């Protein structure tokens, strides 16, 4: 169980390290995305500046070209006149002024139209960039949500594994307790059986001793009646001879003469000598 707990703790530390590495990689990825977005914005601003400079140069070239063309037309108109000194009338001057006004009005309209088109293009590019940024943000949000869900699933799986391990550990402990209780009950039963057997053996020994004593007393009385005139051969034996005998031999002699066989060796000798 201690080894299992150590393995679970090691797995938990490993999961925490993986989560930390995943979070660090996520933060690093977000920083890289922010840097890339900043670079893209700088590149877009640089492109817009380059486009504006190109447009200004093109407009300046067009203006110079139109001025040269106007001067050229004016010179052609002067060359087409007869080589006579004709004073310029007010009508001629008004026509030239009107033509210049019309020319500059057309130029201003073309310039305004080009600027409007350029503004519309820039607005469309900005809208597209904004939509792209929103799409990237949405994708990043979905990735973050998926990662959070994966982390939550991993945490739930780890908690389930820990709960399962805990339940198994509790079941094992309960099984061990039940086995210990069964073993104690078995030992108690065996002890009770042993005590019952010992009590029964003691009862049997007591009954056997009383029966032996009764039989011995009966035999002794019978022998005393039958052999009242026969002298006892044990009485002639000395204490030293009887002391040299074993307890078993003394009990056999007592059984022969019909006397009780219980007691110590000295009691047996005294009983034989009496």
N, C-alpha and C positions, 0 to 999 in steps of 0.2 A: 504493500500500500504506500509506503514512503517513496519507493521507486516510481510508482505511478504518479504520485503527487509531484515529484521532481520533474517527471516527463511533461506533465501538464503545465507546470510553471515554465519549463523551457519552451514549450510550444507557445505559451502566452507571450513570453519575452520575444520570441521570433516573430509572432504576429505584430506585436507593438513596433519592433524594428522595421518590419516591412511597411507598416502604416506610416511610420516616420519618414522612411525613404520615399514612399509614394507622395506624401505631402510635400517633402522638399522638392521632389521632381516636378510636382504640380506648380509650386511657387516659382521654380526656375523656368518652367514652360511659360507661365504667365508673364514673367519678366521679359523673356525672349519675344513673346508676342507683342508686348508693349513696345520694345525696342524696334521690332519690325514695323509696327504701325507708325511709330514716330519717323522711321526712315521713309516709309511710303508717303507720309504727309510731306516730309521735306522734299522728296523727289517730285511730288505733285506740285508743290509750291514753286520749285525750281523750273519745272516744265511750264507752269503758267507764266512765270517771269520771262522765260525764253520766248514763249509764244507772244507775249505782249511786246517784247523788244522786236521780234520779227514783224509783227503787225505794224508797229510804229515805223520801222525801216521801210516796209512796203508802202505804207501811206505816204511817207516822205518821198519815196521814189516816184509814186504815182503823182503827187503834187508837183514835183519838179518836172516830170514828163508832161503833165498838162500845161504847166506854165511855158515850157519850151514850145509845145505844140501851139499854144495861143500866140506866143510871139512869132512863131513861124507863119501862122495864118495871117497875123497882122501885117507882117512883111510881104507876104504874097498879095494881100489885098492892096497894099501900097504900091507894089510893083505893077499890079494890073491897071492902076489908074494911068490916064494919059499924062505925058510929061509936060504938064502945064501947071502953072501955079493957080490952084483952085482953093480958095479959102474954105476951111471946114465950116459947114453950117451947123446950126443948133440941132437940126434933125439928125445929122450924121453923128454928132456927139451923143445924142439921146439913144440912138440905135446901138452905138458901141457900149454905152453904159448898161442898157437893157440886156444886151447879149452877155456882158460880164456878170450881171446879176443872175441871169438864168444859168450861166455856167457854174457859178459858185453855189447856187441853190441846188442844182443837180448833184454837184460834188458833195454838198452837205447831206443831201438825202441819201446818196450812196454810202457815205461814211456812217450815217445814222443806222442805215439798214445793215451794214457790215457789223457795226457795234452791237446792234440788237441780236444778230445771228450769233456773234461771238458770245454775248451774254447768255443767250439761250443754250449754246453748246456748253459753256462753263457750268450753268445751272444744272443741265442734264448730267454732266460728269460728276458734279457734286452730289446730285441725287443718287446717281449710280454708286458712288463711293460710300454714301451714307447707307444705302440699302445693303451694300456688301459688308460694311462694318456691322450693321444690325444682324445680318445673316451669320457672320463670324461670331458675334456675341451670342446669338441664339445657339449656335453649334457648341461654343465653349460652355454655355449654361447646361446644355444637354449632356456634354461630357462630364461636367462637374457633378450633375445629378446622378449620372450613371456610376461615377466613381463613389459618390456618397452612398448610393444604394448597394454597391459591391462591398464597401466597408461595413455597412449595416448588416448585410447578409453574413459576412465573415464573423462579425461580432456575435450575431445570433447563433451561428453554427458553433462558435467557441463556447458560448454560454450553454448550448444544448449538450456539447461534449462534456463540459465540466459537470453539468447536472447529471448526465448519464454516469459519469465516473463516480460522482458522489453517491448516486443511488446504488451502483454496484458495490462500492465500498461499504455502505450501510447494510446492504444485503449480505455481504460477506461477513461483516461483524455480527449481524443477527444470526447467521448460520453457525458461526463459531460459538456464540453464546448458547444457542440451542444445543449444539454438540456437547458443550461443557456441562450444561444442565442435564442432558441425557446421560453423560458419563457419570455425573455425581449421583443421579438417581440409580444408575446401574451399580455403582459402588455401594450406595446405601442398601440396595436390595441384596447384593452379595453379602454385605456385613450382617444384615438381618437373617439371611439364610444360614450364614455361619453360626450366628448366635443361637438360632433355633436348633441347628444340628448339635452344637456343643451342649445346649440344655438337654436335648434328647439323649445324647451320649451319657451325660451325668446322671440323668434319670435311670437309664439302662444300667449304668454301673452301680448305682445305689440299690436298684432292684436285684441285680445279680449278687451284690454283696450280702443283702439280707437273705436272699435265697440260699447262698452258700453257708451263711451262718446258721440258718435253720436246719439245712441238711446236715451240717457238721454236728450241730447240737443233737439232732436225732440219732446220728451214727454213734456219737459218744455215749449217749444214754443206752443205746442198744448194746454197744460193746461193754459198757459198764455192767449191764445186766447179764449178758452172755458170758463175759470173761471176767467176772468179779473175782475169781480165784487166780487168774493168770497174772503174774507180775509184769509191770511195764518195763520193757527193755530200755526205754529212754531215760528212766530214772537212774539207771546205773551209769549213764554217760556223764562225763564231767563237763563243767562249763568250758574248759579249754578246748575240748574236742568239738563242742557245739559252736564255739566262737570261730573255729577254723573252717566251718562249713559256710556255704553261701546262703543268701536269703532264699533262693529258689529251693535249695535242698532242705532248708529248715521248714519252708512251707509244705513241701512234700511230706516230710515227717509228721507235721501237724495234721495234714489231710489223712495220713495213715491212721493216726490215733483218734481222728474225729474231732479235732479242735479248730477253732477259728484261725485263719491265716492272715488276718489284717494286723497292721502295726509295724513298728520298727524292728530291727534285728534283735536288740536287747529284750524287747517285749516278747518276741518269738522264742528266744532262749529261755526266758523266765517261764513262758507258758509250757515249754517242753519239760523243763525241770520241775514243774509243780505237779 
